[in-house]
Structure formats: C-alpha cells, structure tokens
Amino acid sequence: MAFAAVIAVCSVLARRFLVVGRRGWAVYCLVTAIAAPALLAWPGAGGAVRTAIAVVVTSARMTAVAIELATELSRSVAVGEAT
C-alpha cells in the first residue's frame, strides 16, 4: 500500500515538473515510480535486499524533491520580496 502511494506521488510530481519545464526532475520521478515496484516484484531470492534498495531509492527521491521544492519556494519568496 505504501509503495502504491509512492508511485502515485512520483507520477503527480513528474507531471508538475514537466509543466514547469523541469524535465530532469520529471524523469527522475518517473524512473523512481518504475524502479521501486520493479524491485519489489522481481522474482527470485534476495527479496529483502531488493526491498531495502527500493526503500533507499524512494527515500532518496523524496529527500531530493523536498530539498528542490524548498529551494524553489525560497527563491520565489526572495524574488517576491525584492519586487
């Protein structure tokens, strides 16, 4: 269930980044949305390791996007204060 929410958030953020012209971030979100469930669904041994990798991949994406959006917000506030 949690990974379904991550996939949904990745898709929404990918669309948002495409709308504002941030193609690299959009691709990063889409790759994460594909990689996380692929790691979980991959057949064979080593499921715990793949799950751990999926958690690290999604957590890194969430952290990077949060920093990017916070930076973007602070830039827009600074520009708004300057005008």
N, C-alpha and C positions, 0 to 999 in steps of 0.2 A: 504494500500500500504506500509506504513512504517513497519508494522509488518511482511509483506512478506519479506522485506529486512532484518529484524532482523533474521527471520528464515533461510534465505539463509546464512547470515554471521555466525550464530551459526553452521550450517552444515559444512561450509568451515573450520571454526576454529576447530570443532570437528575432522575433518579428519586430519588437521595439527597436532593437539595434539596427535592423535593416531600414526601418522607417527614418531613423535619424542619420543614416549613412555610415554606420559603424560596421562594415561588412566583416571585418576580422573577428569582432566580438560575437556577431551573429553566427559565424561559422563555428567558433569555439563552443557556443551554447548548443548548437545542433549536434556537433561531434560528441559532446557530453551526453546529450539525450539519446544518442545511438549507442555509445560505448558502454554506459552503465548497465542497461538491460542485457546487452550482448554478453558482457562479462558474467552476469548472473545466470544467464540461460545456457552458456557454453557447456556442452556435455563433458563428462569425464571426471577424473579425480581432481582434487585441488580446489574444490568449491569454496572452502573457507578463505583461501588465498585470493581467489578471484573476487569474492565478496569484499574482502578488505581493500583490494585495489579499487573496486567500484566506489567504495565509501571515500577513499582518499581522492579519487578523481572528482567526484561530485562535491566534496567539501572544498577542494582547491578551487573549483569553478565558482562556488558560492562566495568564497572569500574574495577572489579576484573581482567578481562582478560587484560585490558590495563596496570594495575599495574604489572601483571605477565609478560607480554611481555616486558615491560620497564625494569624490574628487570633482565630478561633473557638476554636482549640486553646489559645492563651494565655489567653483568657477562662475557659475551663473549668478550666485548671490553676490560675489565680488563685482561682477560686471554691473549688476543691478544697483549696487551701492555707489558705483563710480558715476553712473549717469544721473 
